[in-house]
Structure formats: structure tokens, C-alpha cells
Amino acid sequence: NAYLKDSGQEDHDEVDDGDSDHLNSTDKSGTRLQRAERRCRGDVTLPDTFQTNQLLYYERFKAYQDYMLGDCKTSEVRAFISDYLEKAVEPCDWQALWSTDVFDVLVEVHAVDCKELKACVQLALPIQCETHGCDLNEESMRVLLEATQHKVPLQELQLVFEDSGDLDQTALAIEHLRFFYQHIWRIWDDEDEDDDFDYFVRCVEPRLRLYFDVLEDRVPAGLVAEYHSLLARCSELFQEFSSLRNDLTCDSDCELDNVSMVEGVKLYDQLEILKRKLCIIENPLLRYVLGYKGNARQHCVEAKGSRASGGRVIHVVTASTSASQLQSLLNDKLLHLCSADDTEIQFHSDPVLAVDACFQGDAVLILPGHYSVTSSLLLPDSITIEGFGLPDEVVIEKKNKGDTFVETTGAAIKISNVKFIQHDAIEGILCVRQGKLEMENCVLQCETTGVIVRTSAHLIMNLCDLYGSKGAGIEIYPGSVCSITGNGIHHCKEGVLIKDFADELDVMPRIIMENNVIHNNEGYGIILVKPTNRLQEGNGSPQENPKAHANPPPEEVHGPLSTDGLVSPAASALATPRAASMNGLGVQHHILGETPEPATTTSTKKWQLCRQLSRNKDAGTTHTDMGLLEQKMFVSIQGNQFKRNGMGDFGTFLY
């Protein structure tokens, strides 16, 4: 914790609101920040600074919600931050390190301009400077400061540590400012003309939660990479769009400007698609129900194929064994499996090592025992894994963090008679990423997520027991094939979750569910995730997706696309067809501008495009759906029992 409170200090939550907030002198005296010691590099010795980069989620949440932003709108963010800084930051006479990618130099702050978010500084003499890959001296630093009129951004300052407590609130305020513009604020946020929403609720809270979820390894690595890629691409598109918009003249009617308008509309369309994807990842609920749709091949371990020698190996896993058990193994399994002369037997003490040593066609036999592993089981080749005994006797437990526990990509893999115990597997206890997996008589004890069946993957799951998932017991993606027979799925958040994306390339999964017992789940026994309506991106017109299921929800249209102010035929032709909105995320399609002049002139070339992406806190709706079993995705569904599921047996989540 970055805060160390004195024992005599009253609890912060008990301090009265109003003038007696966390910025008053009483609270200052009770708050102490830790020292961040700096490492000496060569002959340079810079002073220590305040340790502020290890604040907890609730500390940052409370600072933004209660003191920095409150219930401000997007257009009020800068004003609220300035007001907060005026109350929290000492106006003058303190030292800080001006830190950039190129140098760290000690400066003295003589004044603070909270409206510009800058500080007026002078070099502290004798100069104390540490450079990174360049040579700077006192004279060059003076020239640099004169070029900036001695004003530097507040977020580039790190306060020099002193233990009186008088500068603690200043250090915290600058840290909150720095973190906000580095991790929360997006350069396109102030373009949102729908200014009637609480910026903290819509943007700050989900982005802050995502930041800490990533920090605490709660988000799959692939999804994190996709999010950062989307952010970078979004920034590029926005800058390109802004540059194009600013280059247009208000009273020009040349053909070049008309072409630029069309290009601008296209850029904005692409930008809104990316912003919608960012919104899905930032929203915890949508992130859970929609999950990660990245390219599976990026995450696959390359298959080895057959051995060059053409032989086959039976891998026996055991820490120790008795003579009688070894004799039983030989009679019951090995003699049958080793009928060919070129079959070899290898012994391992770790199931991960056995799997890593496998080639195409090998078999792994695991003798009774409790095996603790630290690595994931990655199965890129077609092999069989069999426990020699009952599942409760052959236990593989993974305790450390990782995206998945067991991940299969082989064309034909079979696992039987094994109990898997999962801890901190972000993406799931088992992920069938591609290829085919057959599971029989296994026990899956989950702690986070259950079995995930990705697009184009094939799962056959018979006579297994799955329980304990904080998400769904089984997550089924579009385009997959699942045969789930005779299983118990219980004490999960949801029993079976089926994902139906609004993508023209997605096809319905094919599901067989027979003789399963789905009971005591917190939510629904089976829940279908689907978009409220579908938008055919190919020609821009709202159409029902060809893969629409039975009982599709009614489409809701927020309003027609307005082309007021866009009298250019090219721009109008591009804009008009998009009349529908993606309701679950509230994507409203409007193009606003000034009142148009007669068609003979084009006076509003500096247009404003504001097709906005709503990020309401209630981003999706869930309801009971007794007609779910009529969906065409179910090839066969019979003989199943549903008992004591908290919200009902069948439900639909609309986004």
C-alpha cells in the first residue's frame, strides 16, 4: 500500500464532505508516502522521489470519483482537473525531477499554472542531470527551457522526497494526473458530442478496472495484445482523420475537397468499429460474455508430426510404483500398446515432460498419484493421454498463473481417466483451440474458467464431471462442433455459454447435448449470447444476418442517419444507408453539421462526424428464454436434466 496512516488518524471515510475533504491540513498530517530510492548511475546522483506508482485500485478509484472528476461530463474534464490541482498542488517553492525519455534533471518550481497543467521551473544549481543516450550540459538545458518559456507539463515532474508530509498531496495529485492521461484519457474522448453522461461511469471506471485486471493477470495475454493493438490503430486513424478534417476549407467547392470528405467518412467508419471493439474489451461484462476472438494460430505450439525414425513411444508417468502395479500395467496396457516391434517405452516423473516429449501417435499413461505442475499442458500433436486408474486417483494440479491449463490444437487427441485441478488459469482449465479433442471419464475442478471450444474446434465430452468455474462451465464459440453426453456440469456461474457473434464470417455452432445433468449453477443452465440486431457491413444497410436463429429479437433503431450539412453527393451516398444502430452498445449513427446552403455551394466542408459509441454501464440485458432449445444450432438435445440453476434453465444475453 502506498499509504501509511498514523494510528491516531481518523478513518478517511469518516471525514466530512465539503471543505473538510482529503485535501485539508488534518488529512495531510495523517498521510505518509514512501520513498522511491534512485539508483546511482556513474557519477550522477539524483535525489530520491515519492513512491506513487504502486497505488491500489480503490485508491485511484476514490481519487478520481470523489476528488478529481466527480460526476463531470466529457467537456468538463479539463476544468474539473484544473480545479482539483488548484486545491491539491502547492503553488511554488518545491523541487522535482523533470523526467522525459531523454533526460532526468533537477528543477525548482516557482509557479504552477493549473489551467494549462504546467509548472514554471528553473534549473537547480549546481545542475544535476542524468541523460539517456545523449549528451546535455547546463547551457543546452537552459536553451531548452527558454524554448519552452520555462514551462513544463506537470505530469513530467516527479517530486523530490521529503518526510515532512507537506508535499504528499502534491505528489499524489501529480501522480493521478499522470496516470489519467497515460492510461485513462483517449485523444478522441473530447470529440464525443453526446455530453449528457457521467464521464467517470462510462469511461474511467471500466478503463481503470481493465488496467488492474491486466496488472493482476486476469485477462488473457492474447486479449491484452489485441487491446493495445486496437488502441494504437485507433490513435493513428484519429490523427489521420483530424488532419484531413483540418485541411478542408470552409468555402471551397473544389473536387479535391469533395474527395477528402468521402475519405473522411470512410476513416470515421473505421474508427467507430475500432472504438466499439475497445468498448467491448473495457467493459467487464462484455469482456466475459464475448471473450477473445484472436487468431488461434498465433497461440499454437507447432506440431512435431511423426518421428523421423517412424517409431512410436509409450510414455509412462509415475513418481514411484510397486512391482504389482507395474505388472498390472504391463498386462493390462503395455502388452496391448506395444504389439509393434518398433514401440519404445519411456518413463517420466512429470506429465508435462511426458507430453512435451510426444510425437504424432504417441501415448501417455499416467499411474495413480498427485502430480503438481507449473507449466501448461500444450498438445499440438494427435496423442492419447490415459490415467491408469480412477480419475480421483490420477490427479494433475496446476497452481501458478497462466492463460490456460490444458490447450489442444492436434487433429485427434483423446484424454481419459484424469482429474485436472485448476488454479489461476485466466482463459480456462481446458481450451480446444483447433482440431479435435475427445474427453472421457475425466474430472475438471475449476477455479476460474471452464472448458472453452474455439471457432472451428471439435469437442467430444463424455461421462465427465465439471464444476467450480467462476465463469461458464463450457464456452462454445461460433463455428465449433460439440458433442456433450452424460456429463455433470454444476456449481459454476453458468452451465453452458454459447457465443453468437455479429460477424458475417461466423456460422452457427453444431451442438449435441444428451443425458447431461446441469444443476446448481449460479446463473442459467444454458445461456446464449447474441447481438440485439445485426448490421450487414458489406453494403452498409441493416439486414438480418443469414445465420439468424429462431425467435430473433426485434431490431431497435435509434434514429436515421442525418446528412444535414453534407450536401456533397459522394458524402451523402456514403452516409445515408447506415440507418440502424447496434443497440446493445448503443452505436448511434448521426452526421451533424451546420445548416446547409443551397445545393449550388458547399459551405460546410469542416464537418463534424459524431457517430457515437455509447458505453452505458448497463451494456447488456439478460432474460429467460424458454425457446432457446428451438435454435438450429442444436443438432440433438434430449434426455438432459436441469435442476436448481439460480436464474433458470435457459436464458439469452443480448448485447
GIDA-V311267 format. One record per backbone hydrogen bond with DSSP energy under -0.5 kcal/mol. CO is the residue of the C=O (numbers start at 1). NH is the residue of the N-H. Records with the same first field share a line. If there is no record, write none. Layout:
CO: NH / NH
This chain:
2: 34
4: 32
6: 9
11: 14
12: 15
17: 20
19: 21
21: 24
24: 28
25: 29
26: 30
27: 30 / 31
28: 31
30: 6
32: 4
34: 51
35: 37
36: 49
40: 42
41: 44
44: 41
48: 161
49: 36
50: 52
51: 34
52: 55
56: 60
57: 61
58: 62
59: 63
60: 64
61: 65
62: 66 / 67
63: 67 / 68
64: 69 / 70
69: 72
72: 199
73: 76
74: 77
76: 80
77: 81
78: 82
79: 83
80: 84
81: 85
82: 86
83: 87
84: 88
85: 89
94: 109
95: 160
96: 98 / 107
97: 99 / 158
98: 100 / 105
102: 132
103: 100
104: 130
105: 98
106: 124
107: 96
108: 110 / 122
109: 93 / 94
111: 120
112: 114
113: 117 / 118
117: 154
118: 113
119: 121 / 152
120: 110 / 111
122: 108
123: 125
128: 106
130: 104
131: 133
134: 136
137: 141
138: 142
139: 143
140: 144
141: 145
142: 146
143: 147
144: 148
145: 150
146: 149
148: 151
150: 121
152: 119
153: 156
154: 157
156: 99
158: 97
159: 50
162: 165
165: 168
167: 171
168: 172
169: 173
170: 174
171: 175
172: 176
173: 177
174: 178
175: 179
176: 180
177: 181
178: 182
179: 183 / 184
180: 184 / 185
186: 189
188: 191
189: 192
191: 193
193: 195
197: 199
198: 202
199: 203 / 204
200: 205
203: 207
204: 208
205: 209
206: 210
207: 211
208: 212
209: 213
210: 214
211: 215
212: 216
213: 218 / 219
214: 217
220: 224
221: 225
222: 226
223: 227
224: 228
225: 229
226: 230
227: 231
228: 232
229: 233
230: 234
231: 235
232: 236
233: 237
234: 238
235: 239
236: 240
237: 241
238: 242
239: 243
240: 244
241: 245
242: 246
243: 247
244: 248
245: 248
249: 252
250: 605
254: 258
255: 259
256: 260
257: 261
258: 262
259: 263
260: 264
261: 265
262: 266
263: 267
264: 268
265: 269
266: 270
267: 271
268: 272
269: 273
270: 274
271: 275
272: 276
273: 277
274: 278
275: 279
276: 280
277: 281
278: 282
279: 283
282: 284
283: 287
284: 288
285: 289
286: 290 / 291
287: 291
291: 293
295: 298
296: 299
297: 300
305: 360
307: 310
312: 344
313: 315 / 363
314: 316 / 346
315: 317 / 365
316: 318 / 348
317: 367
322: 326
323: 327
324: 328
325: 329
326: 330
327: 331
328: 332
329: 333 / 334
330: 335
333: 337
334: 338
336: 339
340: 343
342: 312
344: 314
346: 316
348: 318
350: 354
351: 355
352: 356
353: 357
355: 358
359: 362
362: 384
363: 315
364: 366 / 386
365: 317 / 367
366: 388
369: 371 / 395
370: 372
371: 373 / 397
373: 399
376: 378
377: 379 / 407
378: 380
379: 409 / 410
381: 383
382: 361
383: 414
384: 364
385: 416
386: 366
387: 389
388: 368
390: 393 / 394
391: 394 / 419
393: 369 / 395
394: 419
395: 371
396: 421
397: 373 / 399
398: 423
402: 426
403: 427 / 428
405: 377
406: 431
407: 379
408: 433 / 434
410: 436
413: 438
414: 385
415: 440
416: 387
418: 420 / 443
419: 396
420: 422 / 445
421: 398
424: 402 / 426
425: 449
428: 405
429: 406
430: 452
431: 408 / 433
432: 454
435: 458
436: 413
437: 439 / 460
438: 415
439: 462
440: 417
442: 465
443: 420 / 445
444: 446 / 467
445: 422
448: 470 / 471
449: 429
450: 429 / 430
451: 475
452: 432 / 454
453: 477
454: 457
457: 481
458: 437
459: 461 / 483
460: 439 / 462
461: 485
462: 441
464: 488
465: 444
466: 490
467: 446
469: 493
471: 493 / 494
472: 450
473: 451
474: 476 / 497
475: 453 / 477
476: 499
477: 480
480: 510
481: 459
482: 484 / 512
483: 461 / 485
484: 514
485: 463
487: 489 / 517
488: 466
489: 519
490: 468
491: 468
492: 522
493: 523
494: 473
495: 473 / 474
496: 498 / 527
497: 476
498: 529
499: 501
500: 531
501: 503
503: 506
507: 479
509: 511
510: 482
511: 635 / 636
512: 484
513: 638
514: 486
516: 518 / 641
517: 489 / 519
518: 643
519: 491
521: 646
523: 647 / 648
524: 495
525: 496
526: 651
527: 498
528: 530 / 653
529: 500
530: 655
534: 536
535: 537
536: 540
541: 536 / 543
545: 548
556: 558 / 581
562: 591
563: 566
565: 567
568: 572
569: 573
570: 574
571: 575
572: 576
573: 577
575: 578
577: 579
581: 583
582: 585 / 586 / 587
583: 586
586: 588 / 614
587: 582
588: 590 / 612
590: 610
592: 608
598: 601
605: 607
608: 592 / 610
610: 612
612: 588 / 614
617: 619
621: 654
623: 652
625: 628
627: 630
628: 631
631: 634
633: 511 / 635
636: 513
638: 515
641: 518
643: 520
645: 648
648: 525
649: 526
650: 625
651: 528
652: 623 / 654
653: 530
654: 621
